[in-house]
Amino acid sequence: MNIEGLDYNTKREKLILPEYGREIQKMVEHAISLPTKEERQRCANTIIGIMERMNPQTRENEDYEMKLWDHLALISDFKLDIDYPCDVSQAKKISSKPEPLAYPANDIPVRHYGKMMFKVFDRLRTMEPGPERDALVCITANQMKRSLMQWSHGSTDDEKVATDLARFTGGAIQLDLETFKFQKVNEKEFSENKRRRKS
């Protein structure tokens, strides 16, 4: 439906820097159209003042003025012929998007233990029996129990920890649940943390 007189954003020119809004963009377009350099300069100084008032928090940055002039150059598509008080030739770098980061493609059998835990499992696989391995088994088993509790909404199973530990260490670690004592875990802590995340 096309209603005469209605001005939709979808039909308008795209905003170069949306954080400044359409009015600033119109002011910059007006400044470009002014016939003399003195008028353009005066208009540009006024626009910078307005942009500064729109974002007063930028004053905390030491190079905030330079950033505002860079933004003005970008909005004008470098068509505003004035004497800039700083070099705006690097302004295009501000608007260029960074290359997307490659998502780590490390496949781990179960995500709730995390990638680091699987490195620990590999280490346990090759360790000689002794006090050092026993200490690492204790830390690992307790961390696994905490991870399970976080992921299974506060419930956990010691048997599952023992089974997973044996499975992911290739059978090198067999946890004896009759003698092994897990650290006491405060189940309320997990339910409170979950509640905090939801609110």
C-alpha positions as MATLAB code, in Angstrom:
seq = 'MNIEGLDYNTKREKLILPEYGREIQKMVEHAISLPTKEERQRCANTIIGIMERMNPQTRENEDYEMKLWDHLALISDFKLDIDYPCDVSQAKKISSKPEPLAYPANDIPVRHYGKMMFKVFDRLRTMEPGPERDALVCITANQMKRSLMQWSHGSTDDEKVATDLARFTGGAIQLDLETFKFQKVNEKEFSENKRRRKS';
ca = [
       0.000    0.000    0.000;
       1.409    3.377   -0.997;
      -0.014    6.313    0.980;
       0.973    9.688   -0.376;
       2.870   11.872    2.083;
       4.180    9.039    4.271;
       7.972    8.863    4.442;
       9.251    5.388    5.303;
      12.813    4.671    6.473;
      13.003    1.860    3.930;
      12.628    4.427    1.124;
      15.182    6.845    2.573;
      18.884    6.974    1.869;
      20.908    4.577    4.042;
      22.467    6.129    7.147;
      26.254    6.026    7.032;
      26.680    6.218   10.817;
      23.260    5.376   12.319;
      24.338    6.411   15.848;
      24.143   10.078   14.777;
      20.737    9.799   13.166;
      19.230   11.189    9.987;
      19.255   14.835   11.090;
      23.060   14.936   11.372;
      23.341   13.302    7.953;
      21.033   15.978    6.513;
      23.121   18.711    8.156;
      26.275   17.249    6.590;
      24.572   17.114    3.183;
      23.605   20.762    3.645;
      27.202   21.656    4.589;
      28.495   19.973    1.408;
      26.086   22.043   -0.694;
      27.236   25.431    0.719;
      28.982   27.557   -1.913;
      31.971   28.933    0.032;
      34.632   27.179    2.092;
      34.120   29.629    4.994;
      30.417   28.736    5.197;
      31.185   25.027    4.983;
      33.809   25.378    7.719;
      31.434   27.259   10.002;
      28.687   24.697    9.392;
      31.097   21.790   10.014;
      32.211   23.292   13.355;
      28.551   23.607   14.394;
      27.839   19.987   13.388;
      30.856   18.785   15.406;
      29.498   20.679   18.429;
      26.118   18.943   18.062;
      27.755   15.527   17.616;
      29.787   16.131   20.772;
      26.664   17.007   22.755;
      24.950   13.857   21.468;
      27.754   11.703   22.908;
      29.144   13.519   25.962;
      30.815   10.323   27.197;
      33.288   10.550   24.298;
      35.006   13.466   26.044;
      36.595   10.963   28.404;
      38.716    9.661   25.503;
      41.801   11.731   24.789;
      41.369   11.509   20.991;
      37.609   12.191   21.042;
      37.844   15.333   18.873;
      39.808   13.513   16.212;
      37.195   10.732   16.248;
      34.363   13.245   15.730;
      36.140   14.777   12.713;
      36.730   11.260   11.358;
      33.013   10.558   11.725;
      32.141   13.811    9.953;
      34.425   12.843    7.053;
      32.769    9.422    6.851;
      29.220   10.821    6.921;
      30.142   13.231    4.126;
      31.797   10.396    2.176;
      34.906   12.672    2.157;
      33.028   15.165   -0.054;
      33.029   17.984    2.519;
      35.687   20.445    1.343;
      36.921   22.103    4.559;
      40.160   22.484    6.514;
      40.051   19.571    8.938;
      41.930   20.258   12.206;
      43.383   16.726   12.070;
      44.252   14.075    9.500;
      41.073   12.210    8.480;
      42.703   10.042    5.813;
      42.586    6.992    8.100;
      38.876    7.440    8.906;
      37.805    4.659    6.526;
      39.456    2.154    8.866;
      36.785    2.992   11.478;
      33.948    1.870    9.222;
      35.681   -1.218    7.843;
      34.442   -4.422    9.427;
      37.015   -6.829   10.860;
      37.494  -10.203    9.230;
      35.248  -12.815   10.869;
      37.086  -15.040   13.325;
      37.284  -18.677   12.403;
      35.139  -20.710   14.772;
      37.255  -23.349   16.535;
      36.434  -26.640   14.900;
      37.645  -28.796   17.791;
      35.234  -31.658   18.220;
      34.841  -32.780   21.799;
      32.613  -35.734   22.677;
      30.631  -33.898   25.360;
      30.559  -30.115   25.618;
      29.650  -29.865   29.284;
      33.154  -30.910   30.354;
      34.812  -28.421   28.019;
      37.895  -28.534   25.817;
      40.367  -28.026   28.688;
      39.044  -31.045   30.558;
      39.768  -33.259   27.546;
      43.375  -32.075   27.653;
      43.451  -33.200   31.290;
      41.993  -36.583   30.290;
      44.808  -36.974   27.722;
      47.372  -36.093   30.406;
      45.900  -38.629   32.845;
      46.071  -41.296   30.135;
      49.867  -41.093   30.031;
      50.715  -40.374   33.695;
      52.432  -42.940   35.844;
      50.522  -44.005   38.972;
      51.564  -42.014   42.041;
      50.690  -39.066   44.280;
      50.785  -36.538   41.408;
      48.313  -38.548   39.323;
      46.103  -39.172   42.371;
      45.954  -35.420   43.075;
      45.037  -34.666   39.442;
      42.374  -37.418   39.459;
      40.848  -35.848   42.591;
      40.748  -32.346   41.045;
      39.415  -33.711   37.732;
      36.652  -35.850   39.249;
      35.441  -32.976   41.434;
      35.445  -30.562   38.477;
      33.530  -33.084   36.392;
      30.933  -33.361   39.149;
      30.585  -29.555   39.288;
      30.235  -29.382   35.470;
      27.557  -32.073   35.499;
      25.718  -30.254   38.250;
      25.768  -26.995   36.289;
      24.554  -28.623   33.102;
      21.953  -30.909   34.652;
      20.216  -28.222   36.717;
      21.631  -29.188   40.098;
      21.466  -32.968   39.918;
      24.500  -35.195   39.490;
      25.534  -38.832   39.655;
      28.867  -40.086   41.061;
      28.577  -43.222   38.933;
      28.421  -41.093   35.771;
      31.571  -39.196   36.784;
      33.429  -42.488   37.368;
      32.178  -43.973   34.076;
      33.059  -40.855   32.055;
      36.490  -40.581   33.669;
      37.285  -44.188   32.755;
      35.869  -43.750   29.255;
      37.689  -40.524   28.373;
      41.027  -41.669   29.801;
      40.876  -44.902   27.791;
      40.397  -46.965   30.949;
      43.577  -45.602   32.578;
      41.640  -44.115   35.505;
      39.224  -46.334   37.390;
      37.573  -44.393   40.204;
      36.702  -46.545   43.205;
      33.485  -44.973   44.487;
      33.676  -46.930   47.748;
      36.901  -45.184   48.785;
      36.873  -41.956   46.741;
      35.358  -38.987   48.529;
      33.962  -36.134   46.398;
      34.137  -32.606   47.761;
      30.827  -31.364   49.124;
      29.094  -29.213   46.507;
      26.547  -26.612   47.519;
      23.581  -27.360   45.238;
      21.903  -24.074   46.222;
      24.841  -22.191   44.671;
      23.999  -23.648   41.233;
      20.266  -22.968   41.475;
      20.967  -19.363   42.617;
      23.436  -18.798   39.768;
      20.878  -20.152   37.301;
      18.197  -17.844   38.738;
      20.580  -14.853   38.430;
      21.317  -15.673   34.785;
      17.594  -15.820   33.986;
      16.748  -12.486   35.667;
];
